[in-house]
Structure formats: C-alpha cells, structure tokens
Amino acid sequence: MTDKARIAVFISGAGTNMAALVYASRIEGCPYDVALVASNDPDAPGLALAAAEGIATFAQSHKGLTREAHDAAMEAAVIAAGAEYIVLAGYMRILSDGFVERWAGRMLNIHPSLLPLYKGLDTHARALEAGDSHAGTSVHLVTPELDAGEVLAQLAVPIVPGDTPESLANRVKFAEHQLYPRAVADYVGRWRDPAALLQRVRALALALPETDERESHGSPGFRVGGEKAGKFFAYFADQHHGTPHIACLVRTGSMDELLNLVESQPDIYYKPAYYGASGWVGIILNRPGVDWDEVAQWLQRSWRNVAPKRLTRLMDAADAF
C-alpha cells in the first residue's frame, strides 16, 4: 500500500494549475503524486511540461467522438495509470453523467468564482457587472450538475477600481495556484487525518437509533440503550497500544470469525489489543479506498448485537421477508 494517493490531472491548455499541483506534490509531506496528465488536445502546452517532469501523459482529441466515447478513452488511461482521483485543471469539456457518477467523490474541479455565485462561464465579467467587492475561486466535487458539487475550499480576491475581466482573471489565477494544491492534498489526505476519520465514524454510529457517545479507556465509544443500561457497540481507536492503525472497532460473531478476517484480509482488519480478546475486530481506516458502506454495515451489525430487543424487533421482522 502506497502512502500517497495517485491523481490524474485533466487539462486542455497551458496547464498552470496542473503545474502548481505537480510542484506541490514534490514538497515533503504532500499526500498525493501526479500519476498522469491527460488532455483532449494533443497540442496542449501543459503536456510538454508534464513530460519534462517525467509524468506519464495521454492525449485524445474529442473531435469526431461522442462525449461518452471520448470520456471512455480518458477513463481507460486513468485506470491504466492506477490513479485513484481525477483532478480537472482547466479541462474545457463537459463530462458525461455516467463518467461523473462512476467517479463520484473522487473527481475535483476548480472554478473561478465564489460558488454558488456565477456557475458556468464569464465569471469575472459577471462579478464586475454585479458590483461585487470580491471575486475568487472555489474547489468543488464534480457532479452531473455543472459547478454544483460540494465546495471543499474557497479563496476570495478583492476587486479593485479599474478592474477588467482580464485583469481580475490574472489575479484570481494566483489564488488558484495556491488554493488547488492545498485543497487536493486536504481532500485526498483525509484517510490519514484522525479528526476527519472520527467525524465519519461518529456520523454513521450516531445515525443508528438511541445511540450516544462516551469516552472509554481513552477512546471515543458509541453505545446503544440509554444512559444507565447502554452497551458499547463501537470504538474509535487512534493508533492505540502501539499499532499504526486508526480504526473503528466493532463486535464480531465469534473468535473464529475475527481470526479469519484478520488472516484473510490483513490490509483491512486486525485484532486490537485488549478488545480483541473479547471478539472485537479493528477495521483499518487510515488507508486509501475505505469502503464506508461496509463500515456502516459493520456498525449496524455490531449495534444489533447489543441493542435492546424492542429496537431490533422490527429489523428482525424485516429480515424475515
């Protein structure tokens, strides 16, 4: 398992944001590597810069191809490069819904406005026409709806007297080059951030009926059943007892199941100190590509193991059908 996420950067022109991403990736501690730079224009100047830096490149003109066919070619290159995320950096193509949906949560874009203001084109002219005091740039997740995905980071740039769309665009570019590498690093590096991982586990655990959070043995723990009779069904462990793992601890059905999970999938599961003796398994979270749906299923299963019958009766009845 690599310590760094692999990203593919899509460009259509000079690739200045791509260059910012590449050079940021060379700084110690950056959580990503640029595995591929791809373009819909074989003559895009950014491809030469990427090649000079020893980065794999791919180019496929969109001319004469359907949108889906072109997206498929670009996607095949991404997969061949082993990239886990796609980062759009001046990529002047609207992507097909199917492509976007396949990469949901793993495709980022930078847009030259303070979203949700001024989606689409001519953002600087529109900001000037509106008399805004600031323009800016936003990094967001890509969704089928144009420029509508979750905003991950923003940076405002003041509008000064005499600004034109061109002068404003030039200053916003400086902001983009600072913001994009930081936002990408923060997003793809979340799998190493204990606070971000705890937030996700907490949201899943507390969404289950009648749960609460209480610290136990120095770890956040999650209980079901009320203040007095509540029982723990999960813990969050941050490299406890000398392990390198940040993990969600949940109950298994038996020691045999625990040992089988650890033996067959050691990159996902481990036997935690102290808790392992009681049949708890650790789901390793500080790794790329965690299946959070599976984590949610484990939490629900563990919750059902200790929840009062009055809470599980309806679920048991539903399972019978």
C-alpha positions as CSV (number, residue, x, y, z in Angstrom):
1,M,0.0,0.0,0.0
2,T,1.4,3.4,-1.0
3,D,1.4,6.2,1.4
4,K,0.4,8.6,-1.3
5,A,-2.8,8.9,-3.3
6,R,-2.3,8.8,-7.1
7,I,-4.1,11.5,-9.0
8,A,-4.8,12.1,-12.7
9,V,-4.9,15.7,-13.9
10,F,-7.1,16.6,-16.9
11,I,-6.1,19.8,-18.9
12,S,-7.0,21.4,-22.2
13,G,-4.3,24.2,-22.4
14,A,-1.3,25.6,-20.7
15,G,-1.9,23.6,-17.5
16,T,-0.8,26.3,-15.0
17,N,-2.9,24.7,-12.3
18,M,-1.6,21.3,-13.2
19,A,1.9,22.7,-12.8
20,A,1.0,24.0,-9.4
21,L,-0.3,20.6,-8.4
22,V,2.8,18.9,-9.8
23,Y,5.3,21.1,-7.9
24,A,3.3,20.9,-4.7
25,S,3.4,17.1,-4.9
26,R,7.2,17.3,-4.7
27,I,7.2,19.0,-1.3
28,E,7.8,16.7,1.6
29,G,4.6,15.6,3.3
30,C,2.3,16.1,0.3
31,P,-0.2,13.2,0.3
32,Y,-0.5,12.8,-3.4
33,D,1.5,12.0,-6.5
34,V,0.5,13.0,-10.1
35,A,0.3,9.7,-11.9
36,L,-1.0,11.1,-15.2
37,V,-1.7,14.3,-17.1
38,A,-4.3,13.8,-19.8
39,S,-5.8,16.1,-22.4
40,N,-8.5,16.4,-25.0
41,D,-6.0,18.4,-27.1
42,P,-2.8,16.6,-28.3
43,D,-1.2,20.1,-28.7
44,A,-1.9,21.3,-25.2
45,P,1.3,23.0,-24.0
46,G,0.8,21.5,-20.5
47,L,1.5,18.0,-21.8
48,A,5.1,19.1,-22.6
49,L,5.6,20.4,-19.1
50,A,4.3,17.2,-17.6
51,A,6.5,15.1,-19.9
52,A,9.6,17.2,-18.9
53,E,8.8,16.4,-15.3
54,G,8.7,12.6,-16.0
55,I,5.0,12.3,-15.7
56,A,3.0,10.0,-17.9
57,T,0.8,11.8,-20.4
58,F,-2.2,10.8,-22.6
59,A,-3.9,12.8,-25.3
60,Q,-7.1,12.0,-27.2
61,S,-8.8,14.6,-29.3
62,H,-12.5,14.8,-28.8
63,K,-13.2,15.6,-32.4
64,G,-15.3,13.1,-34.2
65,L,-16.1,11.2,-31.0
66,T,-19.2,11.1,-29.0
67,R,-18.9,12.5,-25.5
68,E,-19.2,9.0,-24.0
69,A,-16.6,7.6,-26.3
70,H,-14.1,10.3,-25.5
71,D,-14.8,10.0,-21.8
72,A,-14.2,6.3,-22.0
73,A,-10.8,6.8,-23.6
74,M,-9.8,9.3,-21.0
75,E,-11.1,7.0,-18.2
76,A,-9.2,4.0,-19.6
77,A,-5.9,6.0,-19.4
78,V,-6.7,7.0,-15.8
79,I,-7.3,3.4,-14.8
80,A,-4.2,2.2,-16.6
81,A,-2.1,4.8,-14.7
82,G,-3.5,3.5,-11.4
83,A,-5.0,6.8,-10.4
84,E,-7.5,7.0,-7.6
85,Y,-8.7,10.5,-8.2
86,I,-9.3,12.8,-11.2
87,V,-8.5,16.4,-10.8
88,L,-9.8,18.8,-13.5
89,A,-7.5,21.7,-14.1
90,G,-8.7,23.9,-17.0
91,Y,-10.3,20.9,-18.7
92,M,-12.8,22.5,-21.1
93,R,-15.1,19.6,-21.7
94,I,-18.5,18.8,-20.1
95,L,-18.3,15.2,-18.9
96,S,-21.0,12.6,-19.4
97,D,-23.2,11.8,-16.5
98,G,-22.1,8.2,-16.4
99,F,-18.4,9.1,-16.2
100,V,-19.0,11.6,-13.4
101,E,-21.2,9.1,-11.4
102,R,-18.5,6.4,-11.7
103,W,-16.0,8.8,-10.1
104,A,-18.4,10.4,-7.6
105,G,-16.4,11.6,-4.6
106,R,-13.2,11.1,-6.5
107,M,-13.3,13.9,-9.1
108,L,-12.4,17.5,-8.2
109,N,-12.6,20.8,-10.1
110,I,-11.5,24.4,-9.6
111,H,-13.9,27.2,-10.7
112,P,-13.1,30.9,-10.9
113,S,-15.9,32.2,-8.7
114,L,-17.0,32.1,-5.1
115,L,-19.6,29.3,-5.7
116,P,-22.6,29.2,-5.6
117,L,-22.1,32.5,-7.4
118,Y,-21.6,32.5,-11.1
119,K,-21.6,28.9,-12.2
120,G,-20.5,28.4,-15.8
121,L,-18.6,30.8,-18.0
122,D,-17.7,34.6,-17.9
123,T,-17.5,34.6,-14.1
124,H,-15.2,37.6,-13.8
125,A,-17.4,39.8,-16.1
126,R,-20.5,38.8,-14.2
127,A,-18.8,39.6,-10.8
128,L,-17.8,43.1,-12.1
129,E,-21.3,43.7,-13.6
130,A,-22.9,42.8,-10.2
131,G,-20.6,45.4,-8.4
132,D,-19.2,42.7,-6.1
133,S,-16.4,43.7,-3.7
134,H,-14.7,40.3,-4.2
135,A,-14.2,37.6,-6.8
136,G,-12.4,34.4,-6.1
137,T,-12.0,30.7,-6.7
138,S,-13.6,27.5,-5.4
139,V,-12.6,23.9,-5.4
140,H,-15.5,21.5,-5.5
141,L,-16.5,17.9,-6.1
142,V,-17.8,17.2,-9.6
143,T,-21.4,16.2,-10.0
144,P,-23.6,15.8,-13.1
145,E,-25.0,19.3,-12.5
146,L,-22.5,21.9,-13.6
147,D,-20.4,23.5,-10.8
148,A,-22.9,22.3,-8.2
149,G,-20.9,19.8,-6.2
150,E,-19.9,20.2,-2.5
151,V,-17.5,23.1,-2.1
152,L,-14.3,22.0,-0.4
153,A,-12.3,25.2,-0.3
154,Q,-12.6,28.9,-1.4
155,L,-10.3,31.9,-1.6
156,A,-11.6,35.4,-2.1
157,V,-9.8,38.0,-4.3
158,P,-10.6,41.7,-3.9
159,I,-12.0,43.6,-6.9
160,V,-10.1,46.9,-7.4
161,P,-11.1,50.1,-9.2
162,G,-10.4,49.8,-12.9
163,D,-10.5,46.0,-13.0
164,T,-11.4,44.4,-16.2
165,P,-12.4,40.7,-16.6
166,E,-8.8,40.1,-17.9
167,S,-7.0,41.8,-15.0
168,L,-9.3,40.2,-12.5
169,A,-8.7,36.8,-14.1
170,N,-5.0,37.2,-13.9
171,R,-5.1,37.9,-10.1
172,V,-7.5,35.0,-9.5
173,K,-5.1,32.7,-11.2
174,F,-2.5,33.4,-8.5
175,A,-5.1,32.4,-5.9
176,E,-6.0,29.3,-7.8
177,H,-2.3,28.2,-7.8
178,Q,-2.2,28.5,-4.0
179,L,-5.6,27.0,-3.2
180,Y,-5.8,24.0,-5.5
181,P,-2.8,22.0,-4.3
182,R,-3.8,22.6,-0.7
183,A,-7.4,21.6,-1.3
184,V,-6.5,18.5,-3.2
185,A,-4.0,17.5,-0.5
186,D,-6.5,18.0,2.3
187,Y,-9.2,16.0,0.4
188,V,-7.1,13.0,-0.7
189,G,-5.2,13.0,2.6
190,R,-8.3,12.6,4.8
191,W,-7.5,8.9,5.2
192,R,-4.6,9.9,7.4
193,D,-6.4,12.5,9.4
194,P,-7.8,11.1,12.7
195,A,-10.2,14.0,13.2
196,A,-11.7,13.5,9.7
197,L,-12.0,9.8,10.2
198,L,-13.6,10.2,13.6
199,Q,-16.1,12.6,12.2
200,R,-17.2,10.0,9.6
201,V,-17.4,7.1,12.1
202,R,-19.3,9.4,14.5
203,A,-21.9,10.4,11.9
204,L,-22.5,6.7,11.0
205,A,-22.7,5.5,14.6
206,L,-24.9,8.2,15.9
207,A,-27.3,7.8,13.0
208,L,-28.4,4.5,14.5
209,P,-31.4,4.5,16.9
210,E,-30.9,5.5,20.5
211,T,-27.1,5.9,20.4
212,D,-24.8,8.1,22.3
213,E,-21.1,8.8,22.5
214,R,-19.0,8.3,25.6
215,E,-15.2,8.0,26.2
216,S,-14.0,4.6,27.3
217,H,-10.4,3.7,28.1
218,G,-9.3,6.9,26.4
219,S,-11.2,6.3,23.2
220,P,-14.4,7.7,21.8
221,G,-17.0,4.9,22.2
222,F,-20.6,4.6,20.9
223,R,-23.4,3.0,22.9
224,V,-27.0,1.9,22.5
225,G,-29.7,1.5,25.1
226,G,-29.7,4.6,27.2
227,E,-27.7,6.3,29.9
228,K,-27.9,3.6,32.6
229,A,-28.2,0.4,30.6
230,G,-26.3,1.4,27.5
231,K,-23.8,-1.1,25.9
232,F,-20.9,-0.2,23.7
233,F,-21.1,-1.4,20.1
234,A,-18.2,0.5,18.6
235,Y,-15.0,2.4,19.5
236,F,-12.7,4.7,17.6
237,A,-9.0,3.9,18.1
238,D,-6.2,6.3,17.1
239,Q,-3.0,4.3,17.0
240,H,-3.6,2.9,20.4
241,H,-1.4,0.3,22.1
242,G,1.5,0.8,19.7
243,T,-0.4,-0.1,16.5
244,P,0.0,2.1,13.4
245,H,-3.8,1.9,12.7
246,I,-6.6,4.4,13.0
247,A,-9.6,2.1,13.3
248,C,-13.2,1.5,14.0
249,L,-13.6,-1.4,16.5
250,V,-16.8,-3.4,16.2
251,R,-18.1,-6.7,17.5
252,T,-17.7,-9.9,15.5
253,G,-19.9,-13.0,15.9
254,S,-17.1,-15.2,17.3
255,M,-13.3,-15.5,17.8
256,D,-13.2,-17.8,14.7
257,E,-14.7,-15.0,12.6
258,L,-12.3,-12.5,14.0
259,L,-9.3,-14.6,13.3
260,N,-10.5,-15.5,9.8
261,L,-11.0,-11.8,8.9
262,V,-7.5,-10.9,10.2
263,E,-5.8,-13.8,8.4
264,S,-7.7,-13.4,5.0
265,Q,-7.7,-9.6,4.8
266,P,-4.8,-8.2,6.9
267,D,-4.8,-4.9,5.0
268,I,-8.4,-4.2,6.2
269,Y,-8.7,-5.9,9.6
270,Y,-6.6,-6.5,12.7
271,K,-7.0,-7.9,16.2
272,P,-6.9,-5.0,18.5
273,A,-5.1,-5.2,21.8
274,Y,-7.4,-5.6,24.8
275,Y,-10.6,-5.6,22.8
276,G,-9.5,-8.4,20.5
277,A,-9.7,-10.9,23.4
278,S,-13.4,-10.3,23.6
279,G,-14.0,-10.8,19.8
280,W,-13.8,-7.2,18.7
281,V,-12.2,-6.6,15.3
282,G,-10.5,-3.4,14.1
283,I,-11.4,-2.0,10.7
284,I,-8.4,-0.1,9.5
285,L,-9.4,3.4,8.4
286,N,-6.0,5.1,7.6
287,R,-5.7,3.6,4.2
288,P,-6.9,4.8,0.7
289,G,-10.1,3.4,-0.6
290,V,-12.0,2.6,2.6
291,D,-15.5,1.2,1.7
292,W,-17.6,3.4,4.0
293,D,-20.7,1.5,3.1
294,E,-19.1,-1.6,4.6
295,V,-18.1,0.3,7.7
296,A,-21.7,1.4,8.1
297,Q,-22.9,-2.2,7.7
298,W,-20.4,-3.4,10.4
299,L,-21.6,-0.6,12.7
300,Q,-25.2,-1.6,12.2
301,R,-24.4,-5.3,12.8
302,S,-22.5,-4.5,16.0
303,W,-25.3,-2.3,17.1
304,R,-27.8,-5.1,16.6
305,N,-25.7,-7.4,18.7
306,V,-26.2,-5.4,21.8
307,A,-29.3,-3.2,21.2
308,P,-32.4,-3.9,23.3
309,K,-34.9,-6.3,21.7
310,R,-37.5,-3.5,21.4
311,L,-35.2,-1.7,19.0
312,T,-34.2,-4.8,16.9
313,R,-37.6,-6.5,16.7
314,L,-38.7,-4.5,13.7
315,M,-35.4,-5.1,11.9
316,D,-35.6,-8.8,12.6
317,A,-39.1,-8.9,11.2
318,A,-38.0,-7.1,8.1
319,D,-35.1,-9.5,7.6
320,A,-37.5,-12.4,7.7
321,F,-39.1,-11.3,4.4
